[in-house]
Amino acid sequence: MLDLTGKNALVTGIANNRSIAWGIAQQLHQAGANLGVTFLPDERGRYEQKVRELVEPLAPSLFLPCDVQQPEQVTATFNTVQEKWGKLDVLIHCLAFASKEDLGGDFSRVSVDGFNLALDVSAYSLVSLCAAAKPLMTDGGSVVTLTYLGGARVVPNYNVMGIAKAALEMNVRYLAAELGAQNVRVNGISAGPIRTLASSAVGGILDMIHHVEAVAPLKRTVTQTEVGNAAAFLCSDLASGITGQILYVDSGYSIMGM
């Protein structure tokens, strides 16, 4: 039975009710986990208010600002986790960003600043969060991140984000090798295309979804809940022997050649 009762789970990347991170948070809560949620702070507090209202039904015991491009905020987040919880069992990494101009056109024209931004937020952030979480995962645990097929194959209009996801997937493997000694498992979920705030920046996202619906063995794309269920599984003892893997939750699209 999938049971996360007594587990402390920190979820990053919830922006609105379409976020995959929101689907994951709901399923972790349903499985009994004690939730902590981070949000991206902004000057007007718009993100904070929106996310706070959204997650209120899940009764998170921690609600913290965390901009992963600000190392002091990452440090403050995990200091609070240590102070309030004492330990961490689950870390959910749902963070990705690239400038819109770097998600289309000729890939060779990506700027060095755009390249570095995408890699920093989308890939390096997993490393920095794991480094901060590692001392708190004293009873073992699970780290789950989100990737996409564009990190393994060329996808139109994905461009620099494909490079970032490829780096993210290698991060999963290297971190799994490092953290396995303390019984911490690190895995990624490669989800099929879902309409989210992040995916809306990718040109032709609706065409991508319709293509998956036509080609995938299940003849549909996936839902937030299905990705959330997979994440909850990876965070549970049912997945105790799984680490360093990329689990495709994409209605089988990734197996198809045409």
Protein Blocks (a to p, Z undefined) as FASTA:
>chain_A
ZZfehiacddehiablmbmklmmmmmmmmnopacdddddddfkommmmmmmmmmmmnopa
bdcdddfklmklmmmmmmmmmmmnopafbdcdddddddfklmgcjfklpcfklmmmmmmm
mmmmmmmmmmmmmmmmmngpaddddddfklmbccehklmmmmmmmmmmmmmmmmmmmmmm
nopacddddddddddfklmmpghklmmmmmmmmmmmnlpacdfklmmmmmmmmmmmklmm
gghiacddeehmmmpmZZ
